Amino acid sequence: KPGQADGTGEESLLLDIQKRKEKEDMLDKEISQLISEGYSVDELEDHIAQLHEYNDIKDIGQMLLGKLAVIRGVTTKELYPEFGLDVND
């Protein structure tokens, strides 16, 4: 932090930089491993996009279940069996 005479602000920044470099190295290793297993960057980006779409659809489904539960005066959990859903999904 500016104005600190004891140098702890600089030490903190250096530690943060070191941690970020270590994380970057770890992520680079993971990327290299995935590429060596036959994955491509485009394929991984496609999977990520599909996961985002899935999560968006799931969120909408949860919202609709919530609204239906309010209308019926029950909990969302009580609606799961009616729609063949698992509470752990």
C-alpha positions, 0 to 999 in steps of 0.5 A: 500500500502507498505510504508504508515505510516498512516495505510490507506493501512491496513484499506483499506485491512480490508474493502476489506476483510469485503466486500468480506465476505459480498458478500460470505455470500450473495452468500451462501444465494442465493445458499441455496435458489436455493437448497431449491427451488429444484435446484441442483448444477449439474443442475445449472452448466448444465444451465450455460454451456448451456448459454455459448454455446448459447452466443457463437452461438449468437456471431458467428451469429452476426459476420456472420451478420456483414460480410454479412452487409459489403458485401451488404453495409448495416447495420446489423440492416437492415438485421434483418427483412430478417432473422426474427430477432428482434433487441432487441434479 
